[in-house]
């Protein structure tokens, strides 16, 4: 296992443990609190994470079974994932928590055992263990913020957000494609400052298209958990100014525009 994958899995475990600490022992009725995702309660958020972890494990351990699931998903490409979250959110909270804890632990161990160079079948392009771990961390991080907001918790600003910011940069071509816009030829320079003071850098130093600012805020923007007006991010250049309005670190069709903090209902 390469060092990057090992670091990712350590951070993935830490992100999951943090979210678990917020909901372990939570009164059953509080699992029904609404989260910023329209129509989703805390139960929906955990059900979605659990389902995706279980399906990721299936993709590694039983590719034939995952292939059958892909065919089923193809029959409802825009609603399959949400339908599964809706179905599983009806489970008792203690069962949801138990299954999510088990699935995420099993997935980490399975990812540790994937040989370097192996590609894992997935709904989009097949991916390496490192790519899958990055995607799972991003989703856990993003949905943790939804749960935290429902519970009135301010998540700690950790450097684990760097993995999320990285995906925000890597998906630039993808988001232009899903918005039917040509990808600008010039690769932007992205320079962000992480919570621990580390500078995160991507892209050529000579680029005239530049994004600078707070790395944690960039991760919130890339997961569409914060509106552009509410983050400390600066765009220099028309191409990157547009990119930041559509940026999306996760797969799927364009996500809804986040609501400005000033316009959100108080909880």
C-alpha positions, 0 to 999 in steps of 0.5 A: 500500500502506498503512503498516500493511500495510508494517509487517506485511510487514516484521515477517512477513519478520523472523519468517520469517528468524528461524525460518529461521536456526534450521533452516538447516543443521540435521542431517536427523535433527533435523528429526524431533524432536517439537514440543509439537504432538502428533504433529508434528515440526519437518518437520510445522511447516515443511510446514504453514507452507509449505503455508499460504503456498503456498495463500495465494499461490494465493488471491491469484494464481489465485482459481479454483484456490483455489476448487477447493481449497476444495471439496476441503477441504470434504470433510474440514473437520476433517482437511484441513489436518493431512493436508496437513502429514502429506503434505508432512512426508515431503519431504526437509528441504532441499526443505521449506526451499527451498519454504518460503523461496520461498513466503514471499518470493513471498507477501510480494511478492504481498501488497504488490501487492494493491490497497487495498480488495480482498478475498482469498478464504479458507477462512473469510470473505474477507480484506484483504491486511492481515488475511492478513498478520496471520494469516500472521505469527501462524502463523509466530510460533506455529509458530516457538515450537514449533520453538524448544522442540524445539530448546531455543531461547529465542525473543527477546521482540520487539514483533512479538508485538503483531500476535499479541496484536491477533488474540487480542483481535479473535477474542473473538467467534469463540471464544465462538461455537465454544464455544457461549457468548453473547458478553458485551455489555460489550467488555473493556479490554485493557492490555498492556506490550510487550517494549519498554515500549510499552503496547498498548491495546484496548477502552473505558477505562470497561469494568469487564471488564479484562485487564492484564499482559505483552503477549508472554505474552498472545500466547503465551496467545492462540496456546495456546502457554502455559497460563494458569497460566504467564503474567503476565496478570491478569483482572478480571471474570468475563467476561474470566476465562472468555475467557482460558480459551478465547482462541484467535487462530487459526481452526478448532475449539477447540485443545487446552489447553496443558500447564503448563510444570511438567508438560512433559517435559524435552528 
